[in-house]
Amino acid sequence: MTGIAKTKPRVSLGLLTFGPEGSETYGSRITSLDTFNQCLDYLQSRGYNEVDTARTYVGGQQEGWTKRTNWRERKLTLATKWYPYKPGDHSKAMVKENLNKSLGELGSDSVDIFYLHAPDRSVPFQETLEACNELHQEGKFKKLGLSNYAAWEVAELCTIADQKGWVKPSVYQAMYNCLTRAIEEELVPCCRKFGIDILVYNPLAGGVLSGRYKSKEIPADGGRYSTQDPVIGAMYRDRYFKDVNFEALKVIQPVADKFGLTLLEIAFRWLVHHSKLKVMDGNDGLVIGISSLSQLESNLDNVEKGPLSDEVLEKNNLLVLCPAAQSDPRETNGCFDASFPSGSCTNDPACMCTQKKYREAYFCCMAKKCDADVMPESVERQHTGCQARNLDFNFDAEKVCGIKSASSTSSASSTSSDTITTSHVSHGSSVTSASASATTKSDAETTSSTKGAESASSTAQESSTGGAAPVTDSAQRLGISIGVLMPLFLILSAGSGQRSSSIS
């Protein structure tokens, strides 16, 4: 559909928050079947028809709950996924077994999209893809999707499919918002090359930019960040409850206020019109999550608004020194947290090097005060760990970051330690060009698209941004971290080039 103008963006309703009574501990927020049907009625009345679920959502109960809405009679377009929680889950037998389980739960003999929800690196990709091809030939699904794979893995799967004449991945689901942009450097170009549409989850950064969360203090009802939820709550706190995010809000909010915009509105409009996605001139789209019908109404209103004005995008932009250098927030020092068991790394530098090759831009930024706990010593230590295993790391902290390594006897000058020249502002800068694959690990199945709330009482949405304020004291204190987190403020003449002179 590239090049064909549309009147509406592509939107898929994430069903992670819909489940039967008693499933609240698995993240469900809407447990009334009547309310579920009301949400679907409203979705379709607005001209949208896609929904997104998974085999393990709501403790494995979500698909069966969706069956009760008579989704087939509604003629909804439905996607489901199979997430590999343990090595071997993407073996030929397990892929077939679990898609067939999904079909049984959904009361259908076929789904529109079947996603491999995350890579299972314990199983050869060819074996997994062969299982998918056989299921496709049996008519069990129409399109094959991938989620949370590295760019090189996407390329490998597509190459295997081409060589074998098998079904080829045609849609990719990734974490993406104006705060989390690791996919821009490698994954997006990879998908473009292979003709793969991109759907993004967490468009509102876990609700941080809904304006509800002002600090790490958890609201009384907890929401998705509740300490009583040992899985989703802990994961989201680790992902988004960071000081730099809350400091960023102090920069964003005044800009939103100045132009009479909400953070949510800025977030959605940026994604649709100014990000690396091809939404209005292609077939990319957003997966949105909700916790109420009113949130659905609000979200759809916001995604349908037009581009942001040049003034909002450009006025008083912060200097973005390391755009797109932010790593997946589920990582620790470049490595996926061990709580994501499928093919994920522990804190072993060898694993980290091979999986991510350590994004130079990420460490460059982090070593420059984005995070007080990650200093040049950490860079040096991890570098040494990679070298000791004869792995191709090639990270030169002194050359790339302009800083002296921990073992250096000479101290770095304040200029080279704390600043990067403005030549690094563009996305094509030398700082970011070294970034390795933009792998967005498992959306942890249980996290995929619970979005935060637009109002103080809602919680289900994700990400936003806006035009920037002058480089205030807060911004100066944050230094590069704001640059990493606030790309919308640059918003990037290199972003998408799509601009408008009206705020609307």
C-alpha positions as CSV (number, residue, x, y, z in Angstrom):
1,M,0.0,0.0,0.0
2,T,3.0,2.3,0.0
3,G,2.3,5.5,-1.7
4,I,-1.5,5.3,-1.4
5,A,-2.9,8.0,0.8
6,K,-5.3,6.9,3.4
7,T,-7.9,8.7,5.5
8,K,-7.4,6.6,8.6
9,P,-4.3,5.1,10.2
10,R,-4.0,1.4,10.7
11,V,-5.0,0.5,14.2
12,S,-5.2,-2.8,15.9
13,L,-6.8,-3.2,19.3
14,G,-4.5,-5.1,21.7
15,L,-6.5,-7.6,23.8
16,L,-4.0,-8.2,26.6
17,T,-6.2,-6.3,29.0
18,F,-9.4,-8.2,28.2
19,G,-10.1,-11.4,30.2
20,P,-12.6,-13.1,32.4
21,E,-13.2,-12.3,36.0
22,G,-10.4,-13.6,38.2
23,S,-7.8,-13.0,35.5
24,E,-6.8,-9.5,36.9
25,T,-3.5,-10.9,38.3
26,Y,-2.6,-11.7,34.7
27,G,-3.0,-8.1,33.6
28,S,-6.7,-8.0,32.5
29,R,-8.5,-4.8,33.1
30,I,-11.8,-5.3,31.3
31,T,-13.4,-8.4,32.7
32,S,-17.0,-7.8,31.6
33,L,-18.0,-9.5,28.4
34,D,-20.6,-6.8,27.8
35,T,-17.9,-4.1,28.0
36,F,-15.6,-6.2,25.8
37,N,-18.4,-6.3,23.2
38,Q,-19.1,-2.6,23.6
39,C,-15.4,-1.9,22.9
40,L,-15.5,-4.0,19.7
41,D,-18.7,-2.4,18.6
42,Y,-17.2,1.1,19.0
43,L,-13.9,0.0,17.3
44,Q,-15.9,-1.2,14.3
45,S,-18.2,1.8,14.3
46,R,-15.1,4.0,13.8
47,G,-14.0,2.0,10.8
48,Y,-11.3,-0.2,12.5
49,N,-11.4,-4.0,12.3
50,E,-8.1,-5.4,13.7
51,V,-7.5,-7.1,17.0
52,D,-4.4,-8.6,18.5
53,T,-4.1,-11.4,21.0
54,A,-1.7,-14.2,21.9
55,R,-1.7,-17.8,23.1
56,T,-0.4,-16.9,26.6
57,Y,-2.2,-13.6,27.1
58,V,-4.1,-13.5,30.4
59,G,-2.6,-16.7,31.6
60,G,-3.7,-18.5,28.4
61,Q,-7.4,-17.4,28.8
62,Q,-7.5,-14.5,26.4
63,E,-8.2,-16.4,23.1
64,G,-11.1,-18.3,24.7
65,W,-12.5,-15.0,26.1
66,T,-12.3,-13.5,22.6
67,K,-14.2,-16.5,21.2
68,R,-17.2,-15.4,23.2
69,T,-17.4,-12.1,21.3
70,N,-18.2,-14.0,18.1
71,W,-15.3,-12.3,16.5
72,R,-15.6,-14.4,13.3
73,E,-19.2,-13.3,12.8
74,R,-18.1,-9.7,13.3
75,K,-15.6,-10.3,10.5
76,L,-12.7,-9.0,12.6
77,T,-9.1,-9.4,11.4
78,L,-7.4,-11.3,14.2
79,A,-3.7,-11.9,14.9
80,T,-2.4,-14.3,17.5
81,K,1.1,-15.3,18.6
82,W,3.2,-18.0,20.1
83,Y,5.8,-17.0,22.6
84,P,8.7,-19.4,23.4
85,Y,9.0,-19.4,27.1
86,K,11.6,-22.1,27.2
87,P,14.1,-23.5,24.8
88,G,12.5,-25.8,22.3
89,D,9.2,-24.0,22.2
90,H,9.7,-23.1,18.6
91,S,10.4,-26.6,17.5
92,K,8.3,-27.9,14.6
93,A,6.1,-29.9,16.9
94,M,5.6,-27.1,19.4
95,V,4.8,-24.4,16.9
96,K,2.1,-26.7,15.3
97,E,0.7,-27.8,18.6
98,N,0.3,-24.2,19.9
99,L,-1.2,-22.7,16.8
100,N,-3.7,-25.5,16.8
101,K,-4.4,-24.8,20.5
102,S,-5.0,-21.1,19.6
103,L,-7.4,-22.1,16.8
104,G,-9.3,-24.3,19.2
105,E,-9.5,-21.6,21.8
106,L,-10.6,-19.0,19.2
107,G,-13.2,-21.4,17.7
108,S,-11.7,-21.0,14.2
109,D,-9.9,-23.0,11.6
110,S,-7.7,-20.1,10.6
111,V,-6.4,-16.7,11.7
112,D,-5.4,-13.7,9.7
113,I,-1.9,-13.3,11.2
114,F,0.2,-15.8,13.1
115,Y,3.2,-14.3,14.9
116,L,6.4,-15.9,16.1
117,H,6.3,-13.7,19.2
118,A,10.1,-13.8,20.0
119,P,13.0,-15.8,18.7
120,D,13.8,-19.2,20.1
121,R,17.5,-19.4,19.4
122,S,17.7,-22.9,20.6
123,V,15.9,-24.2,17.5
124,P,17.2,-23.7,14.0
125,F,15.2,-21.0,12.3
126,Q,14.7,-23.3,9.3
127,E,12.9,-25.8,11.4
128,T,10.6,-23.2,12.9
129,L,9.9,-21.7,9.5
130,E,9.2,-25.1,8.0
131,A,6.5,-25.7,10.6
132,C,5.0,-22.3,9.7
133,N,5.0,-23.1,6.1
134,E,3.2,-26.4,6.6
135,L,0.6,-24.6,8.7
136,H,0.2,-22.0,6.1
137,Q,-0.3,-24.6,3.4
138,E,-2.9,-26.2,5.6
139,G,-4.7,-22.8,5.6
140,K,-4.2,-22.3,9.3
141,F,-3.2,-18.6,8.9
142,K,-3.0,-16.1,6.1
143,K,0.1,-14.0,7.0
144,L,3.2,-14.8,8.9
145,G,4.4,-12.2,11.4
146,L,7.5,-11.8,13.6
147,S,7.9,-9.9,16.8
148,N,11.0,-8.9,18.8
149,Y,13.5,-10.4,16.4
150,A,16.8,-8.7,15.6
151,A,17.2,-7.2,12.2
152,W,19.7,-9.8,11.1
153,E,17.3,-12.5,12.2
154,V,14.5,-11.1,10.1
155,A,16.9,-11.0,7.2
156,E,17.9,-14.7,7.8
157,L,14.3,-15.8,8.0
158,C,13.3,-14.0,4.8
159,T,16.3,-15.4,3.0
160,I,15.4,-19.0,4.1
161,A,11.8,-18.4,3.0
162,D,13.0,-17.2,-0.4
163,Q,15.4,-20.0,-0.9
164,K,12.8,-22.7,0.1
165,G,9.8,-21.1,-1.5
166,W,8.1,-21.0,1.9
167,V,5.7,-18.5,3.4
168,K,7.6,-15.3,4.1
169,P,7.2,-12.9,7.0
170,S,5.1,-10.0,5.9
171,V,4.4,-8.1,9.2
172,Y,6.6,-7.3,12.2
173,Q,5.5,-6.1,15.6
174,A,7.9,-4.0,17.6
175,M,8.2,-1.7,20.6
176,Y,8.4,1.8,19.3
177,N,7.6,5.3,20.6
178,C,9.4,8.6,20.8
179,L,11.3,7.4,23.9
180,T,12.2,3.9,22.7
181,R,13.6,4.1,19.2
182,A,16.1,1.4,18.8
183,I,14.3,0.0,15.7
184,E,15.0,3.0,13.6
185,E,18.6,2.3,12.7
186,E,18.5,-1.3,11.4
187,L,15.2,-3.0,11.9
188,V,13.1,-0.4,10.0
189,P,15.4,-0.4,6.9
190,C,15.5,-4.2,7.1
191,C,11.7,-4.4,7.0
192,R,11.5,-2.0,4.2
193,K,14.0,-4.0,2.1
194,F,12.0,-7.2,2.6
195,G,8.5,-5.6,2.2
196,I,7.4,-6.1,5.8
197,D,4.8,-4.0,7.4
198,I,5.5,-2.7,10.9
199,L,3.0,-2.6,13.7
200,V,4.2,-1.0,17.0
201,Y,3.2,-1.7,20.5
202,N,3.8,0.5,23.6
203,P,3.1,3.7,21.6
204,L,2.7,5.6,24.9
205,A,5.8,4.3,26.7
206,G,3.9,2.4,29.3
207,G,1.7,5.4,30.2
208,V,4.6,7.4,31.4
209,L,3.7,10.2,29.0
210,S,0.0,10.0,29.7
211,G,0.9,12.5,32.4
212,R,-0.4,10.2,35.1
213,Y,3.0,9.2,36.5
214,K,5.2,12.0,37.7
215,S,7.7,10.0,39.7
216,K,8.6,6.5,40.7
217,E,5.9,6.7,43.4
218,I,3.3,4.2,42.5
219,P,-0.4,5.5,42.5
220,A,-2.8,4.0,45.1
221,D,-4.4,1.7,42.5
222,G,-1.0,0.7,41.2
223,G,-2.2,0.2,37.6
224,R,0.2,-1.6,35.4
225,Y,3.1,-0.6,37.7
226,S,1.5,-2.3,40.8
227,T,3.9,-4.0,43.2
228,Q,1.3,-6.6,43.7
229,D,1.8,-7.9,40.1
230,P,5.0,-9.9,40.2
231,V,5.3,-10.1,36.4
232,I,3.8,-7.2,34.6
233,G,4.2,-4.7,37.4
234,A,7.9,-5.5,37.9
235,M,8.6,-5.5,34.2
236,Y,7.0,-2.1,33.5
237,R,8.7,-0.5,36.5
238,D,12.0,-1.7,35.3
239,R,11.2,-0.7,31.8
240,Y,9.9,2.9,32.2
241,F,10.2,4.0,35.9
242,K,13.6,5.8,35.3
243,D,14.6,9.2,36.5
244,V,15.5,10.4,33.1
245,N,12.0,9.7,31.9
246,F,10.4,11.7,34.6
247,E,12.9,14.5,34.1
248,A,12.0,14.4,30.4
249,L,8.4,15.0,31.4
250,K,9.4,18.3,32.9
251,V,10.7,19.4,29.6
252,I,7.8,18.1,27.5
253,Q,4.8,19.2,29.5
254,P,5.4,23.0,29.2
255,V,5.5,22.6,25.4
256,A,2.3,20.7,25.4
257,D,0.7,23.3,27.7
258,K,1.9,26.2,25.5
259,F,0.2,24.8,22.5
260,G,-2.9,23.5,24.2
261,L,-2.0,19.9,23.5
262,T,-2.0,16.7,25.6
263,L,1.0,14.5,25.9
264,L,-1.1,11.6,24.5
265,E,-2.1,13.7,21.5
266,I,1.5,14.6,20.7
267,A,2.6,11.0,21.1
268,F,0.1,9.6,18.7
269,R,0.4,12.3,16.2
270,W,4.1,12.0,16.2
271,L,4.0,8.3,15.5
272,V,1.4,8.6,12.8
273,H,2.9,11.6,10.9
274,H,6.5,12.2,11.9
275,S,8.2,8.9,12.9
276,K,10.0,6.4,10.8
277,L,6.7,4.5,10.3
278,K,4.8,4.6,7.0
279,V,1.3,4.9,8.4
280,M,-0.7,7.2,6.2
281,D,1.4,6.5,3.1
282,G,1.9,2.8,3.7
283,N,0.6,-0.1,5.7
284,D,2.3,0.3,9.1
285,G,0.2,0.9,12.1
286,L,-0.2,1.0,15.9
287,V,-1.4,-1.6,18.4
288,I,-3.3,0.3,21.1
289,G,-4.2,-1.1,24.5
290,I,-7.0,0.2,26.8
291,S,-8.5,-0.3,30.2
292,S,-11.9,1.3,29.4
293,L,-14.2,2.2,26.6
294,S,-13.5,5.9,27.2
295,Q,-9.8,5.3,26.6
296,L,-10.5,3.7,23.3
297,E,-12.6,6.7,22.2
298,S,-9.8,9.1,23.3
299,N,-7.0,7.0,21.6
300,L,-8.9,6.8,18.3
301,D,-9.6,10.6,18.4
302,N,-5.9,11.2,18.9
303,V,-4.6,8.9,16.2
304,E,-6.9,10.5,13.6
305,K,-5.6,14.0,14.2
306,G,-3.3,15.5,11.6
307,P,0.4,16.3,11.7
308,L,1.9,18.5,14.3
309,S,2.9,22.0,13.3
310,D,6.4,23.0,12.5
311,E,6.4,25.3,15.5
312,V,5.5,22.4,17.8
313,L,8.1,20.2,16.2
314,E,11.0,22.7,15.9
315,K,10.6,25.6,18.2
316,N,13.2,25.6,20.9
317,N,14.3,22.0,20.1
318,L,16.7,20.4,22.4
319,L,20.0,19.5,20.9
320,V,19.7,15.8,20.4
321,L,23.2,14.4,20.5
322,C,22.5,10.8,20.4
323,P,19.2,10.3,18.5
324,A,17.9,6.7,18.3
325,A,20.7,5.5,20.6
326,Q,18.3,4.4,23.3
327,S,18.5,0.7,23.8
328,D,15.5,-1.5,24.5
329,P,14.5,-0.5,28.1
330,R,14.2,-4.2,29.0
331,E,18.0,-4.5,28.8
332,T,20.6,-4.0,31.4
333,N,23.8,-2.6,30.1
334,G,23.0,-3.8,26.6
335,C,21.8,-7.2,27.6
336,F,18.3,-8.6,27.9
337,D,17.2,-9.3,31.5
338,A,17.4,-12.9,32.5
339,S,13.7,-12.9,33.3
340,F,13.1,-13.1,29.6
341,P,14.0,-16.8,29.2
342,S,13.7,-17.4,25.5
343,G,17.1,-17.0,24.1
344,S,17.8,-14.1,26.4
345,C,21.2,-13.3,27.9
346,T,22.3,-13.3,31.4
347,N,24.9,-10.8,32.5
348,D,27.6,-12.8,30.7
349,P,29.6,-10.4,28.5
350,A,30.1,-13.1,25.9
351,C,26.4,-13.5,25.5
352,M,25.9,-9.8,25.4
353,C,28.5,-9.3,22.8
354,T,27.2,-11.9,20.4
355,Q,23.6,-10.9,20.8
356,K,23.9,-7.1,20.5
357,K,27.6,-6.4,19.8
358,Y,27.0,-3.6,22.3
359,R,25.6,-0.6,20.6
360,E,28.4,1.9,20.5
361,A,26.0,4.8,20.4
362,Y,24.2,3.4,23.5
363,F,27.3,3.1,25.5
364,C,28.6,6.4,24.3
365,C,25.5,8.1,25.6
366,M,25.3,6.1,28.8
367,A,28.9,6.7,29.6
368,K,28.2,10.4,29.3
369,K,26.0,10.8,32.3
370,C,22.7,9.4,30.9
371,D,22.9,7.1,33.9
372,A,25.1,7.8,36.8
373,D,25.5,4.1,37.4
374,V,26.9,3.4,33.9
375,M,30.2,5.2,33.6
376,P,33.3,4.7,31.4
377,E,34.6,2.0,33.8
378,S,31.6,-0.1,32.9
379,V,32.3,0.3,29.2
380,E,35.9,-0.7,29.7
381,R,34.9,-3.7,31.8
382,Q,32.5,-5.0,29.3
383,H,34.9,-4.3,26.5
384,T,37.5,-6.4,28.2
385,G,35.0,-9.2,28.7
386,C,34.3,-9.4,25.0
387,Q,38.0,-9.3,24.1
388,A,38.8,-12.1,26.5
389,R,36.4,-14.3,24.5
390,N,37.9,-13.3,21.1
391,L,34.6,-11.8,20.1
392,D,34.2,-9.1,17.5
393,F,33.3,-6.1,19.6
394,N,35.4,-3.2,18.2
395,F,34.2,-0.7,20.7
396,D,36.6,2.2,21.1
397,A,35.2,4.3,23.9
398,E,37.9,7.0,23.5
399,K,37.4,7.2,19.7
400,V,33.6,6.9,19.6
401,C,32.6,8.7,22.8
402,G,35.4,11.2,23.1
403,I,36.2,9.9,26.6
404,K,39.2,8.2,28.2
405,S,38.7,4.6,29.2
406,A,39.1,3.5,32.8
407,S,42.6,2.1,32.2
408,S,43.8,5.3,30.5
409,T,46.4,7.2,32.6
410,S,45.4,10.5,31.0
411,S,42.1,12.1,31.9
412,A,39.6,13.1,29.3
413,S,39.1,16.8,28.8
414,S,35.8,18.3,29.8
415,T,35.1,19.1,26.2
416,S,35.6,15.5,25.0
417,S,34.0,14.0,28.0
418,D,30.8,16.0,28.2
419,T,30.0,17.1,24.7
420,I,29.7,15.8,21.3
421,T,29.8,18.1,18.4
422,T,26.6,19.1,16.6
423,S,27.7,17.0,13.6
424,H,26.2,14.1,15.6
425,V,22.8,15.5,15.6
426,S,21.4,13.7,12.5
427,H,20.3,10.1,12.7
428,G,23.0,9.2,10.2
429,S,25.7,10.5,12.6
430,S,28.8,8.5,13.4
431,V,27.5,8.1,16.9
432,T,24.4,6.1,15.8
433,S,25.7,4.4,12.7
434,A,27.5,1.8,14.8
435,S,24.4,0.6,16.5
436,A,23.8,-3.1,16.3
437,S,20.6,-4.8,15.6
438,A,17.6,-3.2,17.1
439,T,16.3,-6.3,18.7
440,T,13.3,-5.6,20.9
441,K,13.2,-8.7,23.0
442,S,9.9,-10.4,23.9
443,D,7.2,-8.0,24.7
444,A,7.1,-10.4,27.5
445,E,3.9,-11.7,26.1
446,T,2.1,-10.2,29.0
447,T,3.2,-6.7,28.1
448,S,2.5,-6.3,24.5
449,S,0.2,-3.4,24.4
450,T,-1.2,-2.5,27.7
451,K,-1.3,1.3,27.2
452,G,-1.5,4.0,29.8
453,A,-4.3,6.4,30.4
454,E,-5.1,9.8,29.2
455,S,-6.7,10.8,32.4
456,A,-5.4,10.6,36.0
457,S,-7.6,7.6,36.6
458,S,-6.7,5.5,33.6
459,T,-3.5,3.5,33.1
460,A,-3.3,1.8,29.8
461,Q,-1.3,3.8,27.4
462,E,2.2,4.3,26.1
463,S,4.5,7.1,24.8
464,S,4.4,10.6,23.7
465,T,6.5,13.6,23.0
466,G,6.3,17.0,21.7
467,G,8.0,20.1,20.5
468,A,10.8,21.1,22.8
469,A,11.3,23.8,25.2
470,P,14.6,25.8,25.4
471,V,17.5,24.0,26.9
472,T,16.4,24.6,30.4
473,D,18.3,23.8,33.6
474,S,16.5,20.4,33.7
475,A,17.6,19.7,30.2
476,Q,21.2,20.8,30.9
477,R,21.3,18.6,33.9
478,L,20.2,15.7,31.9
479,G,22.6,16.3,29.1
480,I,22.6,13.5,26.6
481,S,19.9,11.5,28.4
482,I,17.3,14.1,27.3
483,G,18.8,13.8,23.8
484,V,18.2,10.1,23.9
485,L,14.8,10.4,25.3
486,M,13.4,13.4,23.5
487,P,13.8,12.8,19.8
488,L,10.4,14.2,19.2
489,F,11.7,17.6,20.2
490,L,14.3,17.4,17.5
491,I,11.8,15.9,15.6
492,L,13.9,15.5,13.3
493,S,14.0,16.9,10.0
494,A,15.5,13.5,9.6
495,G,12.4,11.9,11.2
496,S,10.0,11.5,8.4
497,G,10.1,14.8,6.6
498,Q,6.3,14.9,6.9
499,R,5.3,18.3,8.3
500,S,2.3,20.5,8.5
501,S,1.8,24.2,9.2
502,S,-1.3,23.7,11.2
503,I,-1.7,22.4,14.7
504,S,-5.3,21.3,14.3
